[in-house]
Amino acid sequence: MHYVVTSVDVHGRIGDRTPLRRLGWEPGQPVSISLAGRAIVVGNEPGSPATVTRQGYLRLPASVRHTLRLQPGDRLLVASHFDAGKLVAYPTAVLDQMLLAYQSTNQPGAPE
């Protein structure tokens, strides 16, 4: 796994290209972009109309940005899953919820 925290620009591009490079995805690579709950899941999908941009960025479709209420400058935790050949991105609001849930179940004296 490879993790980065990066922002979304005004055009919906994810700023850090490292996760794509680590997966071996080149400019023009067809990808599928979907939502799993409030996480963005991107996979290598031959024949898909969505592609890695010519500059090597992942551009999130407007429908995904609107559904998750992502604005330019919002940050995402992006995880490259090498074994699955996928990239998953989590908005910070989702990270807040996950961390609070984890903390509440892992407090000293909490039932295990």
LUMTI-23259 format. One record per atom (N, C-alpha, C, CB): residue number from 1; atom name; x, y, z. Coordinates in nm, 2 decimals, padded with zeros to 4 digits, always signed. Atoms other than C-alpha are relative to their C-alpha. Glycine has a CB too. Example, Ala and Ser with C-alpha at 12.3 -4.5 7.8 and 13.67 -1.06 7.14 Angstrom:
- nukol lumke east north up
- 1 N +00.09 -00.12 +00.00
- 1 CA +01.23 -00.45 +00.78
- 1 C +00.09 +00.12 +00.00
- 1 CB -00.10 +00.00 +00.12
- 2 N -00.09 -00.11 +00.00
- 2 CA +01.37 -00.11 +00.71
- 2 C -00.08 +00.11 +00.08
- 2 CB +00.04 +00.05 -00.14
This chain:
- nukol lumke east north up
- 1 N +00.08 -00.12 +00.00
- 1 CA +00.00 +00.00 +00.00
- 1 C +00.09 +00.12 +00.00
- 1 CB -00.10 +00.00 +00.12
- 2 N -00.07 -00.13 +00.00
- 2 CA +00.11 +00.36 -00.07
- 2 C -00.11 +00.10 +00.03
- 2 CB +00.07 +00.02 -00.14
- 3 N +00.10 -00.10 -00.04
- 3 CA -00.07 +00.65 +00.10
- 3 C +00.06 +00.14 -00.03
- 3 CB -00.03 -00.01 +00.15
- 4 N -00.03 -00.15 +00.01
- 4 CA -00.07 +01.03 +00.02
- 4 C -00.12 +00.07 +00.04
- 4 CB +00.05 +00.04 -00.14
- 5 N +00.11 -00.10 -00.03
- 5 CA -00.28 +01.32 +00.14
- 5 C +00.02 +00.11 -00.10
- 5 CB +00.00 +00.05 +00.15
- 6 N -00.01 -00.09 +00.11
- 6 CA -00.35 +01.55 -00.15
- 6 C -00.13 +00.08 -00.02
- 6 CB +00.04 -00.06 -00.13
- 7 N +00.12 -00.08 +00.02
- 7 CA -00.60 +01.81 -00.27
- 7 C -00.06 -00.02 -00.14
- 7 CB +00.03 +00.15 +00.03
- 8 N +00.07 +00.00 +00.13
- 8 CA -00.85 +01.84 -00.55
- 8 C +00.00 +00.14 -00.05
- 8 CB -00.15 -00.06 +00.02
- 9 N +00.00 -00.14 +00.06
- 9 CA -00.81 +02.13 -00.79
- 9 C -00.13 +00.04 -00.06
- 9 CB +00.11 +00.01 -00.10
- 10 N +00.12 -00.05 +00.05
- 10 CA -01.07 +02.34 -00.95
- 10 C -00.06 -00.08 -00.12
- 10 CB +00.02 +00.14 -00.05
- 11 N +00.04 +00.09 +00.11
- 11 CA -01.09 +02.09 -01.25
- 11 C -00.03 -00.14 +00.05
- 11 CB +00.10 +00.00 -00.11
- 12 N +00.03 +00.13 -00.05
- 12 CA -01.14 +01.79 -01.02
- 12 C +00.12 -00.09 -00.01
- 12 CB -00.11 -00.06 -00.08
- 13 N -00.12 +00.08 +00.00
- 13 CA -00.78 +01.67 -01.06
- 13 C +00.06 -00.02 +00.14
- 13 CB +00.11 +00.06 -00.09
- 14 N -00.07 +00.03 -00.12
- 14 CA -00.61 +01.49 -00.77
- 14 C +00.14 +00.05 -00.02
- 14 CB -00.01 -00.15 +00.04
- 15 N -00.13 -00.07 +00.02
- 15 CA -00.29 +01.69 -00.72
- 15 C +00.12 -00.09 +00.00
- 15 CB +00.02 +00.10 +00.11
- 16 N -00.12 +00.08 +00.00
- 16 CA -00.04 +01.42 -00.64
- 16 C -00.02 -00.12 -00.09
- 16 CB +00.02 -00.06 +00.15
- 17 N +00.01 +00.11 +00.10
- 17 CA +00.03 +01.18 -00.93
- 17 C +00.07 -00.13 +00.05
- 17 CB +00.07 +00.05 -00.13
- 18 N -00.08 +00.12 -00.04
- 18 CA +00.25 +00.94 -00.72
- 18 C -00.09 -00.12 +00.01
- 18 CB +00.05 +00.04 +00.14
- 19 N +00.08 +00.12 -00.01
- 19 CA -00.04 +00.70 -00.64
- 19 C -00.02 -00.07 -00.14
- 19 CB -00.13 +00.02 +00.06
- 20 N +00.02 +00.06 +00.14
- 20 CA -00.10 +00.65 -01.02
- 20 C +00.13 -00.06 -00.05
- 20 CB -00.05 +00.11 -00.09
- 21 N -00.13 +00.05 +00.04
- 21 CA +00.27 +00.61 -01.09
- 21 C +00.03 -00.13 +00.07
- 21 CB +00.11 +00.10 +00.02
- 22 N -00.03 +00.12 -00.08
- 22 CA +00.30 +00.35 -00.81
- 22 C -00.08 -00.12 -00.05
- 22 CB -00.03 +00.03 +00.15
- 23 N +00.08 +00.11 +00.06
- 23 CA +00.02 +00.15 -00.98
- 23 C +00.04 -00.03 -00.14
- 23 CB -00.14 +00.04 +00.01
- 24 N -00.05 +00.02 +00.13
- 24 CA +00.20 +00.18 -01.31
- 24 C -00.10 +00.05 -00.11
- 24 CB +00.02 -00.15 -00.03
- 25 N +00.10 -00.06 +00.10
- 25 CA -00.09 +00.38 -01.47
- 25 C +00.06 +00.12 -00.07
- 25 CB -00.13 +00.04 +00.08
- 26 N -00.05 -00.10 +00.09
- 26 CA +00.02 +00.59 -01.76
- 26 C -00.10 +00.10 -00.05
- 26 CB +00.08 -00.07 -00.12
- 27 N +00.10 -00.09 +00.07
- 27 CA -00.14 +00.89 -01.93
- 27 C -00.08 -00.08 -00.11
- 27 CB +00.07 +00.12 -00.06
- 28 N +00.09 +00.07 +00.10
- 28 CA -00.44 +00.77 -02.14
- 28 C -00.05 -00.13 +00.05
- 28 CB +00.08 -00.02 -00.12
- 29 N +00.05 +00.12 -00.06
- 29 CA -00.49 +00.47 -01.91
- 29 C -00.15 +00.00 +00.03
- 29 CB +00.08 -00.04 +00.13
- 30 N +00.14 +00.00 -00.03
- 30 CA -00.86 +00.38 -01.91
- 30 C -00.03 -00.04 +00.15
- 30 CB -00.08 -00.09 -00.10
- 31 N +00.03 +00.03 -00.14
- 31 CA -01.00 +00.38 -01.55
- 31 C -00.15 +00.00 +00.02
- 31 CB +00.07 +00.09 +00.09
- 32 N +00.13 -00.01 -00.04
- 32 CA -01.33 +00.31 -01.39
- 32 C +00.00 +00.08 +00.13
- 32 CB -00.07 -00.14 +00.02
- 33 N +00.00 -00.08 -00.12
- 33 CA -01.43 +00.56 -01.12
- 33 C -00.14 -00.01 +00.06
- 33 CB +00.03 +00.15 -00.03
- 34 N +00.13 +00.02 -00.07
- 34 CA -01.71 +00.47 -00.87
- 34 C +00.00 +00.04 +00.14
- 34 CB -00.05 -00.15 -00.02
- 35 N +00.01 -00.02 -00.14
- 35 CA -01.83 +00.53 -00.52
- 35 C -00.04 -00.13 +00.07
- 35 CB -00.10 +00.11 +00.03
- 36 N +00.04 +00.11 -00.10
- 36 CA -01.84 +00.27 -00.24
- 36 C -00.03 +00.07 +00.13
- 36 CB +00.12 -00.11 +00.01
- 37 N +00.04 -00.09 -00.12
- 37 CA -02.03 +00.46 +00.03
- 37 C +00.06 +00.14 -00.03
- 37 CB +00.07 -00.06 +00.13
- 38 N -00.06 -00.13 +00.02
- 38 CA -01.83 +00.78 +00.06
- 38 C +00.15 -00.01 -00.04
- 38 CB -00.01 +00.08 +00.13
- 39 N -00.14 +00.02 +00.05
- 39 CA -01.50 +00.64 -00.07
- 39 C -00.01 +00.00 -00.16
- 39 CB +00.06 -00.13 +00.05
- 40 N -00.01 +00.00 +00.14
- 40 CA -01.39 +00.69 -00.43
- 40 C +00.09 -00.12 -00.04
- 40 CB +00.06 +00.13 -00.06
- 41 N -00.08 +00.12 +00.04
- 41 CA -01.27 +00.36 -00.60
- 41 C +00.03 +00.01 -00.14
- 41 CB -00.09 -00.13 +00.04
- 42 N -00.04 -00.01 +00.13
- 42 CA -01.07 +00.37 -00.91
- 42 C +00.08 -00.13 -00.04
- 42 CB +00.09 +00.13 -00.02
- 43 N -00.06 +00.13 +00.05
- 43 CA -00.97 +00.06 -01.11
- 43 C +00.05 +00.02 -00.14
- 43 CB -00.09 -00.11 +00.02
- 44 N -00.05 +00.01 +00.14
- 44 CA -00.78 -00.02 -01.43
- 44 C -00.11 -00.07 -00.08
- 44 CB +00.13 -00.08 -00.01
- 45 N +00.12 +00.05 +00.07
- 45 CA -01.07 -00.07 -01.67
- 45 C +00.01 +00.02 -00.15
- 45 CB -00.13 +00.07 +00.05
- 46 N -00.01 -00.01 +00.15
- 46 CA -00.99 -00.14 -02.04
- 46 C -00.14 +00.03 -00.06
- 46 CB +00.05 -00.13 -00.06
- 47 N +00.12 -00.04 +00.07
- 47 CA -01.25 +00.03 -02.26
- 47 C -00.08 +00.10 +00.07
- 47 CB -00.09 -00.12 -00.02
- 48 N +00.08 -00.10 -00.07
- 48 CA -01.37 +00.27 -02.00
- 48 C +00.02 +00.14 -00.06
- 48 CB +00.05 +00.01 +00.15
- 49 N -00.01 -00.14 +00.06
- 49 CA -01.44 +00.63 -02.12
- 49 C +00.09 +00.09 +00.08
- 49 CB -00.14 +00.06 -00.02
- 50 N -00.08 -00.08 -00.09
- 50 CA -01.26 +00.78 -01.82
- 50 C +00.15 -00.05 -00.01
- 50 CB -00.04 -00.01 +00.15
- 51 N -00.14 +00.03 +00.01
- 51 CA -00.88 +00.80 -01.85
- 51 C +00.09 +00.09 +00.09
- 51 CB +00.04 +00.01 -00.15
- 52 N -00.10 -00.09 -00.06
- 52 CA -00.57 +00.93 -01.68
- 52 C +00.03 +00.11 -00.10
- 52 CB +00.13 -00.09 +00.05
- 53 N -00.02 -00.11 +00.09
- 53 CA -00.51 +01.27 -01.82
- 53 C +00.14 -00.01 -00.07
- 53 CB -00.01 +00.14 +00.07
- 54 N -00.13 +00.00 +00.07
- 54 CA -00.23 +01.34 -02.07
- 54 C +00.12 +00.04 +00.08
- 54 CB -00.01 +00.10 -00.12
- 55 N -00.10 -00.04 -00.09
- 55 CA -00.04 +01.50 -01.79
- 55 C +00.03 -00.10 +00.12
- 55 CB -00.03 +00.14 +00.06
- 56 N -00.01 +00.10 -00.10
- 56 CA -00.08 +01.19 -01.57
- 56 C -00.08 +00.02 +00.13
- 56 CB +00.15 -00.01 +00.03
- 57 N +00.08 -00.02 -00.12
- 57 CA -00.34 +01.32 -01.33
- 57 C -00.13 -00.08 -00.01
- 57 CB -00.04 +00.15 +00.01
- 58 N +00.13 +00.06 -00.01
- 58 CA -00.66 +01.15 -01.22
- 58 C -00.10 +00.11 +00.02
- 58 CB -00.01 -00.11 +00.12
- 59 N +00.10 -00.10 -00.01
- 59 CA -00.96 +01.37 -01.28
- 59 C -00.13 -00.06 +00.05
- 59 CB -00.02 +00.08 -00.14
- 60 N +00.13 +00.05 -00.05
- 60 CA -01.27 +01.30 -01.07
- 60 C -00.11 +00.06 -00.07
- 60 CB -00.01 +00.03 +00.15
- 61 N +00.12 -00.06 +00.07
- 61 CA -01.60 +01.34 -01.26
- 61 C -00.08 +00.09 +00.09
- 61 CB -00.09 -00.12 -00.05
- 62 N +00.08 -00.10 -00.07
- 62 CA -01.82 +01.63 -01.16
- 62 C -00.11 -00.07 +00.09
- 62 CB -00.07 +00.10 -00.09
- 63 N +00.10 +00.07 -00.07
- 63 CA -02.09 +01.38 -01.05
- 63 C +00.05 -00.06 +00.13
- 63 CB -00.06 -00.12 -00.08
- 64 N -00.06 +00.05 -00.13
- 64 CA -01.85 +01.22 -00.79
- 64 C +00.03 +00.12 +00.09
- 64 CB +00.13 -00.07 -00.04
- 65 N -00.03 -00.11 -00.08
- 65 CA -01.74 +01.56 -00.67
- 65 C -00.12 +00.06 +00.06
- 65 CB +00.08 +00.11 -00.08
- 66 N +00.13 -00.05 -00.05
- 66 CA -02.10 +01.68 -00.63
- 66 C -00.06 -00.09 +00.10
- 66 CB -00.10 +00.03 -00.11
- 67 N +00.05 +00.09 -00.10
- 67 CA -02.21 +01.37 -00.45
- 67 C +00.07 +00.01 +00.13
- 67 CB +00.01 -00.15 -00.06
- 68 N -00.08 +00.00 -00.12
- 68 CA -01.93 +01.39 -00.20
- 68 C +00.02 +00.15 +00.05
- 68 CB +00.14 -00.06 -00.02
- 69 N -00.02 -00.15 -00.03
- 69 CA -01.95 +01.78 -00.19
- 69 C +00.14 +00.04 +00.01
- 69 CB -00.07 +00.02 +00.14
- 70 N -00.14 -00.04 +00.01
- 70 CA -01.59 +01.81 -00.28
- 70 C +00.02 +00.14 -00.06
- 70 CB +00.09 -00.11 -00.07
- 71 N -00.03 -00.14 +00.06
- 71 CA -01.47 +02.17 -00.34
- 71 C +00.15 +00.01 -00.03
- 71 CB -00.04 +00.11 +00.11
- 72 N -00.14 -00.02 +00.03
- 72 CA -01.14 +02.29 -00.49
- 72 C +00.08 +00.03 +00.13
- 72 CB +00.02 +00.12 -00.10
- 73 N -00.08 -00.01 -00.12
- 73 CA -00.87 +02.26 -00.22
- 73 C -00.03 -00.10 +00.11
- 73 CB -00.02 +00.14 +00.05
- 74 N +00.03 +00.11 -00.10
- 74 CA -01.05 +01.98 -00.03
- 74 C +00.11 -00.10 -00.01
- 74 CB -00.14 -00.06 -00.02
- 75 N -00.11 +00.10 -00.01
- 75 CA -00.80 +01.71 +00.08
- 75 C -00.06 -00.14 +00.00
- 75 CB +00.09 +00.03 +00.12
- 76 N +00.03 +00.14 +00.00
- 76 CA -00.82 +01.34 +00.03
- 76 C +00.11 -00.09 +00.04
- 76 CB -00.05 -00.05 -00.15
- 77 N -00.11 +00.10 -00.03
- 77 CA -00.63 +01.04 +00.17
- 77 C -00.02 -00.10 -00.12
- 77 CB -00.02 -00.07 +00.14
- 78 N +00.00 +00.09 +00.11
- 78 CA -00.54 +00.84 -00.14
- 78 C +00.09 -00.12 +00.03
- 78 CB +00.05 +00.08 -00.13
- 79 N -00.07 +00.12 -00.03
- 79 CA -00.44 +00.48 -00.10
- 79 C +00.01 -00.08 -00.13
- 79 CB -00.07 -00.08 +00.11
- 80 N -00.03 +00.09 +00.11
- 80 CA -00.28 +00.27 -00.38
- 80 C +00.00 -00.14 +00.05
- 80 CB +00.13 +00.04 -00.08
- 81 N +00.00 +00.14 -00.04
- 81 CA -00.37 -00.10 -00.33
- 81 C +00.07 -00.08 -00.11
- 81 CB -00.15 -00.05 +00.02
- 82 N -00.08 +00.07 +00.11
- 82 CA -00.10 -00.28 -00.53
- 82 C -00.06 -00.13 -00.03
- 82 CB +00.14 -00.01 +00.05
- 83 N +00.05 +00.14 +00.03
- 83 CA -00.24 -00.63 -00.49
- 83 C -00.14 +00.00 -00.08
- 83 CB -00.02 -00.07 +00.13
- 84 N +00.13 -00.01 +00.07
- 84 CA -00.59 -00.52 -00.60
- 84 C +00.01 +00.08 -00.13
- 84 CB -00.11 +00.06 +00.09
- 85 N -00.02 -00.09 +00.12
- 85 CA -00.46 -00.28 -00.87
- 85 C -00.11 +00.11 +00.00
- 85 CB -00.02 -00.08 -00.12
- 86 N +00.10 -00.11 -00.02
- 86 CA -00.70 -00.01 -00.73
- 86 C +00.06 +00.11 +00.08
- 86 CB -00.12 -00.06 +00.06
- 87 N -00.03 -00.12 -00.08
- 87 CA -00.68 +00.33 -00.59
- 87 C -00.13 +00.04 +00.07
- 87 CB +00.05 +00.12 -00.09
- 88 N +00.12 -00.04 -00.08
- 88 CA -00.92 +00.44 -00.31
- 88 C +00.03 +00.13 +00.06
- 88 CB -00.03 -00.11 +00.11
- 89 N -00.02 -00.13 -00.06
- 89 CA -00.96 +00.80 -00.20
- 89 C -00.11 +00.03 +00.10
- 89 CB +00.00 +00.11 -00.11
- 90 N +00.10 -00.03 -00.10
- 90 CA -01.13 +00.91 +00.12
- 90 C +00.00 +00.15 +00.03
- 90 CB +00.04 -00.08 +00.13
- 91 N +00.01 -00.14 -00.04
- 91 CA -01.25 +01.27 +00.19
- 91 C +00.03 +00.01 +00.15
- 91 CB -00.13 +00.06 -00.03
- 92 N -00.04 -00.02 -00.14
- 92 CA -01.13 +01.41 +00.52
- 92 C -00.12 -00.02 +00.10
- 92 CB +00.06 +00.14 +00.03
- 93 N +00.12 +00.02 -00.09
- 93 CA -01.49 +01.40 +00.66
- 93 C -00.02 -00.14 +00.03
- 93 CB -00.13 +00.06 -00.07
- 94 N +00.01 +00.15 -00.02
- 94 CA -01.49 +01.02 +00.62
- 94 C +00.11 -00.04 +00.10
- 94 CB +00.02 -00.07 -00.14
- 95 N -00.11 +00.04 -00.09
- 95 CA -01.15 +01.00 +00.79
- 95 C -00.03 +00.04 +00.14
- 95 CB +00.13 +00.07 -00.04
- 96 N +00.04 -00.05 -00.13
- 96 CA -01.28 +01.21 +01.08
- 96 C -00.09 -00.11 +00.07
- 96 CB -00.07 +00.13 -00.01
- 97 N +00.10 +00.10 -00.05
- 97 CA -01.57 +00.96 +01.12
- 97 C +00.07 -00.13 +00.04
- 97 CB -00.11 -00.03 -00.10
- 98 N -00.07 +00.13 -00.03
- 98 CA -01.34 +00.65 +01.10
- 98 C +00.09 +00.01 +00.12
- 98 CB +00.08 -00.04 -00.12
- 99 N -00.09 -00.02 -00.12
- 99 CA -01.09 +00.79 +01.35
- 99 C -00.08 +00.02 +00.13
- 99 CB +00.09 +00.12 -00.02
- 100 N +00.08 -00.01 -00.12
- 100 CA -01.36 +00.89 +01.60
- 100 C -00.06 -00.13 +00.04
- 100 CB -00.11 +00.11 -00.02
- 101 N +00.05 +00.13 -00.03
- 101 CA -01.52 +00.55 +01.57
- 101 C +00.11 -00.09 +00.06
- 101 CB -00.07 -00.06 -00.12
- 102 N -00.11 +00.08 -00.05
- 102 CA -01.18 +00.38 +01.62
- 102 C +00.03 +00.04 +00.14
- 102 CB +00.12 +00.01 -00.09
- 103 N -00.04 -00.05 -00.14
- 103 CA -01.10 +00.60 +01.92
- 103 C -00.10 -00.04 +00.10
- 103 CB +00.02 +00.15 -00.01
- 104 N +00.10 +00.03 -00.10
- 104 CA -01.43 +00.54 +02.09
- 104 C +00.00 -00.15 +00.04
- 104 CB -00.14 +00.04 -00.05
- 105 N +00.00 +00.14 -00.03
- 105 CA -01.39 +00.16 +02.06
- 105 C +00.13 -00.04 +00.06
- 105 CB -00.03 -00.08 -00.12
- 106 N -00.14 +00.04 -00.05
- 106 CA -01.02 +00.16 +02.17
- 106 C +00.04 +00.09 +00.12
- 106 CB +00.10 +00.02 -00.11
- 107 N -00.03 -00.08 -00.13
- 107 CA -01.04 +00.38 +02.49
- 107 C +00.03 -00.10 +00.11
- 107 CB -00.12 +00.09 +00.04
- 108 N -00.03 +00.09 -00.11
- 108 CA -00.89 +00.23 +02.80
- 108 C -00.13 -00.03 +00.08
- 108 CB +00.11 +00.06 +00.09
- 109 N +00.12 +00.04 -00.08
- 109 CA -01.16 +00.03 +02.98
- 109 C -00.12 -00.03 -00.09
- 109 CB -00.04 +00.11 +00.09
- 110 N +00.11 +00.03 +00.10
- 110 CA -01.38 +00.00 +02.66
- 110 C -00.01 -00.15 -00.02
- 110 CB +00.02 +00.07 -00.13
- 111 N +00.01 +00.15 +00.03
- 111 CA -01.52 -00.35 +02.60
- 111 C +00.07 -00.04 -00.13
- 111 CB -00.15 -00.04 +00.00
- 112 N -00.07 +00.04 +00.12
- 112 CA -01.32 -00.55 +02.35
- 112 C -00.08 -00.11 -00.07
- 112 CB +00.13 -00.06 +00.03
